[in-house]
Amino acid sequence: MWNSIELLKYFNSLWKLNFVSVPSDMPAKAASNLGYVPPDGGWGWAVVFASFISIGFAYAFPKSLTIYYKEIQEYFSISYSQIAWVSSAMLASMYAAGPVSSILVNRYGSRPVVIVGGLMVSSAMVLASFGTTIVHLYLCVGVIGGFGLAFNLQPALTIIGTYFHVKRPLANGLAMTGSPVVLFTLAPLNQFLFDSFGWRGSFLILGGLVLNCCVAGSLMRPADKKVQTQLKSEPRESNGADEPPADNQAVEIQNESTKKDCVHRFIDVSLFKHRGFLIYLIGNVVMLFGFFGPVVFLAPYAKHLGVDEYSAAFLLSIFALVDMFVRPTIGFIGNTKWIRPKIQYLFSFAVSSNGVCHLLCPLASGYVGLVVYAVFFGMSFGMVCSLLFEVLMDLVGAHRFSTAVGLVTIIECGPVLLGPPLSGALVDIFGDYKYMYYACGVLMLVPGLFFFIMHYYNYKRLDEEQRQRPSAEMKTCAEAVRLKMNQDEAQE
């Protein structure tokens, strides 16, 4: 039989376990639930640099190939929508291979997966240099190259969460900067390679260049998980990520952990019941229909207006240069204690600003107008890309991020695949690019407003749940104590 003093001690221990106060100067953030304290530095910065290279090639490579579009289009005598399928198939394959990449990362780690991905992209470009039909390019550049890029993207995104927690938005922002840096370099380089070697010779050289991803993969050493055990006083999740268990019953925790590990190793279907995950997924599916089209057709649009080839390619460099500085800046801003607790609003603003930018693009006149558009487009695009995966990790937590990003990418491969060809079809139908930019603007602005509304609702619900949780947990504890007391009485 428990006396009143024992009951008070029991409740006091539960209270200390579950409701430890958090220092006021600590920014709210997602619980990592990794079972150890990430180093937030050290070799992690080398991993950020490796991710910088991998993510850079994964996102910039399909965009940089648009320099060759006009010449390949003339070589094979095909339409705008047909040539757009090259980058579209590459991006869609990259997204479709997300779950496969996630499973391989969970099984073998990031390092071998990235190295294999680099070899695949290299082989794809070498094979494409011998292509005789556009279908050959679809299969080599699109499918094989896309799968190789997926094996570069997913591991790079996942491993950052194992090395960083407090500084994670900053680390993600720096790693995502790889895309504009690589694009800024590849855009003029591709024009030079084309003038010197033609598109076939350029593809062969690019096949060797992309082997740098293998070097990046070799730097992705697994995090040392034999660090001090994660403290229970870690700040609780403010945006919907799962929290550590409320009780200390070792058997239940072990059984629950074993079940989750078996499911999470392949696919975590419980994410489809996660409110924040569903908001992210629905908005992103609509957004991606208009996300890549304006980038893919920026250089062809400039050539359509009579801009020379080098100046058209330089627009991509301007876009990438602005993007390059915006991403780490947004990563730094998102890491502050004022922004991080409500970082979803910053992402909503970034998506909406993209839509407004595209809607105003047809009003730009002459090359100067296109330069202004490229600057503002680079700013808004960089904001979205810097936060794109950080907000997902913020919603579901670092421990579920690998499976979450796998599910997201397989679902998003549809709009990624169809977006650029549909944009190209609008150009074919109307003979003018402005309708394509209007359509992409709407497809970005609508999900931006959706994110604002739904995240306001989500934050409100989370606040209500946070207020209700103490009383609910205390009620559960009281029932557990009552059950224990009844069992003791029965034994007596």
N, C-alpha and C positions, 0 to 999 in steps of 0.2 A: 504493500500500500504506500503510495507516495504522499508525503506530507506537503504542506503549503510552501515550505522553504524550498524543497526540491522542485516544486512546480515553478516557483519564481526564478530559480536558477536556470531551469530548462528554457523558459520563455525568454530570459535575458540572453542566453547563448544564441537562440534563434534570431533574436532581434539584431545582435551584433553581426551575425553571419550575413543577414540579408539587407540590412539598412545602414551600412557604414556610410558616414558622411563623406562627401567629395570636396576637395579644396575648391574654393570659388574661382581661382585663377586657371583651373584646368579646363580646357575646352571639351565640351561633350563630344563623344565619339562612339562608334560602334564597338561593342565588345568583341574582342578577337577570338575568345573561346578556343585558343590553339593549344592550351595545356602548358604553355611556357611563355616567358616574356620575350618578345622579339627584341633584338639588339638595338633597333632604331639607329643604325650607323655601322661603323666598322666595314667589314666586307660587303655590307649591304649597299654601299655606294658603288662598289665595283659591279654589283648585280644591277643597280639602276643604270649604269653605263651600258652593260650588256643588253638590258631591256630596251634602252634607248636605240641601239642598233637594230635589234629584232623588230621592235614595233615600227621603227622608221621604214624599214624595207617592206613590212607587211602592209602598211597603209599607203606609202608613197609610191611603191612600185607600180601598182595598177594605174595610178593617176599619171605618172611620168610617161607611160607608154602612149598617152594620147598625142604626143608629139609626132608619132609615126602614123596616126590615123588617116590623115588626108592622103598620104602617099600609098599606104596599104589599100585604102578605099579605091584609089585610081588603078592600082596594080591588079586588083581582083575584080574591078568594075562592080562594086556593091554599093548599097545605100547607107545613109547615116545610121539607121537603126541596126543594120547588119553589123557594121563595124563596131557599134557600141556594145555588142554582145561579147567582145573580147574582154574588156575590163569588167563588164557585168558578170560574165561567167567566172572570172578570176575572183572577184569579190564574193560572189555567191558561194563558190566552192570553199573559200576561206571561212565563210560563216557556217556552211553546212557541215564542214569537218570539225566544228567546235566540240561536239560531244565526244568524238573519237579522240581528239587531242586531249580533252579533259581526262578521259579514262586512262590514256597513256601517261599523262603527267601524274595522276594519282598512283599509277602502278610503278613507273620507272623514274619519275622525277623530271624536272625541266631540262636538265643538261642534254641527255641523249635525244630527247624529242626535238629540241631546237637544231641540233647538229643534223639529224635526219631531214628536217624541214629545209635547211639550207641546201643540202644535196639534191633534194627534189626540185626546188625552184631552179637551181643551176642546170640540172638535166632538162627541165622543161624548156628553158630558153635556148639551149643548144639544139634540141630537137626542133623547136619552132623555126630556127634559122634555116632549116631545110624544107620548110612547108611549101606545098604546091597549091593548096586550096585554103579558103578561109576556115573550113571545118577543121583542118589540121591545126590552125592557130587556136580555135576554140578548145580542142582537146589538150594540146600541149600547154599553151599559156594559161587558158582558162581553168581546166580541170586539174591537171598535174601541178601546175604552178600555184593554183589556189589552195590545194591541199598542203603544199609545202609552206605557204604563208600562214596557214592555220597552225601548223606545227611551230611556227615562230611566234605567233601572236598570243595564243592561250598560255603557254608556259611563262612567257615574259610577264604577263599580267598577274598570273597566279603567284609567282615566286616573290614579287614585291610585298604581297601581304604576309609572307612568312618572315620577312626581315624587318618590316616597319609596322608600327601601330600609331604612336603619337604623331610621327612625322609622315604618315602615309599619304595624305593629300599632296604634300610637297613632293614626295618621291614619285607618286603617280604622275604629277604634272611635269616633272623633269623627264621621266621616261617617255611620256607621250609627246614631248618636244622632238623626239627623234623623227617623227613623220614629216614636219615641215623642214627640218634641217636636211634630211635626205632628199626631199622633193626640191628644195632650193638648189641643191647640188646637181641632182639628176636632170632637171629641166633644161638648163643650157648645155649640160654634158651630152644629153641625148641628141640635141640639135647638131652639136659638133660631130658626134659619132655618125649621124645620118649623112651629113654633108661629106664626110670623109670615107665612110665604108658602106653606105646604104643601109636599109633596114635589116637585111640579113646579117651583114657583118656586125651591126650594132647589137643585135640579139645575141650573137656569139660572145661578144665582149661582155655584155651584161650578165651572161651566164657565169663568167668568171668573177665578175664584181660581186655578185650576190653570195659568193662563198664566204664573205665576211660574216655572214650569219653563223657559220660554223665556229668561227673564232669567238663570236659573242656567246654561243652556247657553252663553250668550254669554260667561260667565266662564271656560269651559273651554278656555283657550288651550293649544295643543300644547306639550309640554315642549321646551326648547332642547336638542337632542341634540348640539350642537357644543361639548359640555363635554369635559373631559379624557378620554382613552381609559380605559376601565375597567381597573383594575390587576389583574394576575394574582394578586396576593397577597390578593385578597378571600377571606373565609372560605368554606370549602367547605360545600356543602349537607349538612345533618345529617338531613333528613327525606325524602330521596328525589328531590329535584329534580335535573334534569340539570346537569352541570358543564361548564365550558369544555373544549375539546379538549386532549389531553395533549401533542400535538406542534405544531411550528411550520411545518408544510408549507403554504405559502400556497395552493397550487393545490387541495389536498384540502379545505381549510377553505372556500375559495370555492365549490367544487362542491357540498359538503355543505350550505352555507348557502343556495345557490340552490334546491336540491331541497326543503329544509325550508320555505323561504319560500313556494314554490308550493303545498305541501300545507297549511301552516298558514293560508294566506289563506282557505281554505274550511273544511276539517275535518281535524283531526289524529287519525286513527284509531289511531295508535300509542299514544295515551293508554289504550286498552283493554288494553294490555300492561303498564301502569304499576301496580305493586302498591298504592301509596298511593292513587292515583286510584280504583281499584276498591273499596278499603275505604271510601273516602269516599262513593262513589256508591251502593253497596249499603245502607249504613247510612242514608243520607239518604232513599232511596226509601221505606224502611219508616217512618222517622221522620215524613215529611211527611203520611202518612195521618192522623196524630193531632196535627199541629202547629198547624193553623189553626182546627180545630173549636172548641176551648175559647174562643178569642178571638171568633170569629164569634157564638157563642151566649152570651157572658157577660151582655150586657144583656138579651136575651130570657129567660135563666134567672132573672135577678133579678126581672123583671116577672112571671114565672110564680110566683115565691114571694110575690108581693104587694107588691113594692117599687115606689114611684112612679117615673114616667118620668125625672125629673131625677136622682134618686138612682141609678137604674140606669145612666144615661149617665155619672154621676160615677165609677162603678166603672171605666169605661174610662179616665177621666182619672187615677185613682189608679194603675191599672196602667201607664199611659203615663208618669206622673211618676217612678215607681220605675225603670222601664225606661230612662228618660232619663238618670238618674244612674249606672246600672249599666254602660251600654255604654262610656262613656269610661273609667270606672274599670277595667273589664276590659281595655280597650285598653292602658291604662298598665301594668297588671299583666303582661299578655302580652308587653310590650316589655322586661321586665326580663331580666337575664342568667340568672336562676334558672328562669324559666318558659318563655322562648322556645324553648330547645332541645327541650323536651318539651311544647310547647303543645297537642299533640293530646290529652294526658291532661286538660287543663283543659276542652277541648271535650267530651270524654266525660263528665266530671262534670256539665257544664251540661245535656247532653241527659238524663242519668239523673235529675237533680233536677227537671226538667220532669215526667217520668213520675210521680215520687213525689208531686209537688204535685197533679196531676190525680187520682190515686188517693185522696188525702185530701180532695179538694174536697167530695164528698157529705156528709162529716162536719161541715162548717161549718153552723152554725145561725144564722138571722137575718141581718140586714144587717151586723152586726159581723163575723160569721164570713165573709161574702163579702168584706168589706174586707180581712181578714187573708189570705184566699186571693188576692185581687188583688195584694197587696203581694208575697207569696212567688212568685206566678206572674210578676209583673213582673220580679223579680230573676232567676229562672231563664230566662225568655224573653229578657231582655236579654243574659244571658251567651251564649246560643246565637247570637243575632243578631249580637253583636259579633264573634264568632269564626267565623261560618258561612263567609265567603269568605276570611278571613285564613288559615284552616287549609288551604283548597284551594290558595291561592297558596304556602303554605309547603311543600306536598307537590309541586307541579308546577313551581314557579318562576314569576316574573313574566312571563317571555317566552312562556310557553305558557298563561297564565291566561285570555286572551281566548277562545281556542278551547276551553279546558277548561270554562269557565263556560257557554259556548254548548251544549256537549254535555250538561252536567249539567242545565241548565234544560229542554232539550227532552225528556229522559228523565223528569225529575221532574214534568212537567206532568200526567202521569197521576194520581199520588197527590194532587197539588194540586187537580186538577179533581174527583176522586172523594171526597176526604176530608170536606169540609163536608156535601155531600149525604148521604153515608153516615151521618154523625153526626146529621143531621136526620132520616134514616129511622129511626134508633134511637129518637129522641124520638117519632116518629109511631107506631112499633110498641108501645113500652112506656108511652107517655104520661108519661114521667119523664126528666129530664135526667141522673140519676145514672149510668145505664148508658152513656150517651155519654161521660161523664167517666172511667168505669172503662176503657172501650175505648181512649180516647185516652191514658190513663195507661200502659197496657200497651204500646201502639204507640210510646211514647216511651222507656219503661224498657228494653225489649228491645234496640233499637239502641244505647242508651247503654252497656249491658253489652258488646254486640258491639264497639263502638269501643274500650273498655278492653282487651279481649282481643286484638283484631287489631292495635291500635297497639303493644301490648307485643311482639307477634310481629314487627311491622314494624321497630320500633326495634332489636330483637335482630338481625334479619337485616341491617339497615343497618350495625350495628357490626361484624358478621362480614365484610361486604363491604368495609368501610373498612380493616379489618386485612389483608385479602387483596389489596387494590388495589396497594399499593406493589410487592410481589413480582411481581404479574402485569404491571404496567407496565414494571418493570425487565426482565422476561423478554422482553416485546415489543420493548423498545429493543435488547436484546442480539441478538435475531433480526434487527432492522433493520440493526445494525452488521455482523453476520455476512454478511448479504445484500450489503451495500455492499462489503465486503472481497472477496467472491467475484466480484462484478462487476468490481472493479479488477483482480483477478488474471486474469480472463478477457480483459480489454482488453490486459493486458501480454502 
